[in-house]
Amino acid sequence: MAQKIYTKTGDAGKTSLIGGTKIPKSHLRIESYGTVDELNSYIGLVNDLLSDEPSRATLKEIQDRLFTIGSSLACDPEKAPAMKIPDLKESDVSWLENEIDRMNEFLPEMKFFILPGGHPTVSTLHICRCVCRRAERIAVHLHEEQLFVDPLVIKYLNRLSDYLFVLSRYAAHLLQVPEMAWRPRINGQ
């Protein structure tokens, strides 16, 4: 018999961090790792849409790092030292930078702001980028509220949003979809 997915322990609006500490489901820490989970789901969707195998492999690695980040954010900071939680490394950020540089070699210089769209894959990548920026803002908010968040988490999310932006351009390039330039309307023209 399969294990039941529902426990009924959260019915009163509380949940447990890794380590057992109970907090409200509305807590900023829950919002932070919930947003990382949302991002991970969107990245899974975009991975299903992409046909470029190197990009797909990279996204799988990113999903793994997002689980690492989610673990870090979901852990009671006071109990974390006694637990074995996967950790993020500075090399994870460098790896994203290398991937950004690799894709940029194929892309024209950006001379205008780009409107999201042109193809479902490109649009979904822009959604990923936006959710990633929101995850970063929430992590920064945690830090500002004196609630522990590893500074490397914030740095990784910042670089990941850059990666997702460049991947959206790279996907458009591979799909031969023209980038849509934003042409601001000035003085009603």
N, C-alpha and C positions, 0 to 999 in steps of 0.2 A: 504494500500500500504506500502511495506517495505521501510525503510529509505535507501537512497543511501549511499553506502560505500565510494564513491569517492567524494572529496570536491574540487579538483583542486587547493587547496591553496598551495600545495607543489610542483607544477609543475616547479617552478623556483629554486628548490633546497634548500628551506628553510622549517623549521618546527617550531612548537611552543613547548616550555617546558610547563609543568604544571605551570600555573601562567601567561602564555601568552607571555613570552619573545621569540622572533624569533631568531633562530640561524641556521647556515648552517647544512644540513644533514650530512656533513662530520665531524662535530664537535666531539671531543673525548667523550663528554657526550652522544651523540646519539649512538656512537659506543659502549659505555659501556652498556646502557640499551638494545640496539639491541642484543648484545651478550648474555645478561641474558635471553632475550626472546628466542633466539636460543637454549640456554641450556634448558629452560623450555619446548620447543617443543620436544627436544630429550628425556627429561625425560618422557614426555607423551608417546613417542614411546616405551621406555623401559618398562613403566608401562603396556602397552598393551601386551608386550612380556612375562612379568613375570607371574608366576602362584602362587607364594607365597603371600598369602593375607596380612600378616603383613608388608612385604616389599612394597606391593602396597599401603597400607594405609600410610606408611611413605613417599613414593614418592608423594602422593597427598598433604600431609602437606608441603613437600619441595616445591612443585609447588606454594602453597599459599605464602610461604616465598619469593619465587623468584618474585612473583607479588609485594610483599611489597618492595623488593629491587629495582625492576624496577621503582616503584613509586618514591622512594627516589632519584634514579639517574635521573629520568625524570623531577624532580621538579627544578624550578629556586631556587637556594639556598638562594637568597636574599628575596624571597617571601614565602619560606617554613614555617617560624614561624607563619605566619598568616593563614596557610592552615591546614586542617585536613588530613594529610598523614599517612597511617598506619606505625607503627614503628616496627623495629626489636628489639629483646630483647636478653640479654646475655643468658637467659634460652634456646633460640633457638639453640645457639651454644652447650650448655651443653647437650641438647636433642640429637643432632647429635653424640656427644661423647659417650653418653649412648648407642645409636644404634650401633655404631662402636664396642664398648666393647661387646655388646650382640652377634653380629655376630661372632666376633673373638673367642668366646668360642667354636664354632663349627669347627674352621679352624685350620689346622696344622701350625706350626711355619713356617714363610717364610724364606727360606734359599737361595733364588736366585731371580733374577729379573724375572718378568713374562711377556711373550709376550702376547699382546692382541689377543684374538681369541679363537677358540674351539667350539663356539656356537654363533648364531646371538645375543642372549640376552647378553652374556658376551662381545662380540665385541661392541655392542651398548652402554653398560655401560662404556667401555673404551673411546668411543667417547664422552659420557657425561662428563667423567672425564677431558678429554682434553679441551673441550669447557669451562668447569668450570674454569680450570687453566687460559685459555685465558681471561675469564671475570674478574678473579682476577687480572691478569697483567694489564688489562685496567683500573680497579679501582685504582690500585696502581699508574699507570701513571697519572690519574686524580689528585690524591693526590700530586704527585711530581710536577705537573704543577700548584699547588696552587688553583686547582678547587675543591670546597668542595665535599667530599665524607665521609659519616659517617664511622669512623674506624671499627665499628661493621660489616659493609657490607664486608669489606676486610677480617675480621676475619671469618665471616660466610662462605664466598666463599672458603677460605682456608680449613676450616674444612669440607665443603661439598665435595670438591674434594677428601679428605681422605675417607669420607663416600662412595663415588661412587667407589673408588678403592676397598674398603673392600666389598662392595655390589657385585662387579664383581667377587670377589673370592667366596663369599657366594653363588651367583647364580650358579657358576661352581660346587660348592659342592652339591647344591640341584639337579642340573641337572646331577650329576655324570660325569662331564666332567673333565678330568685331566688338571691341570694347565701346561702350556707349559713353561718350563724353558728356559731362554736365556743362551746359551752356547757361550760365546765370542770366536771368532777365534783369536788365538794368534800365531804369527809368521807363518802365512799362513797355519796353520793346522786346 
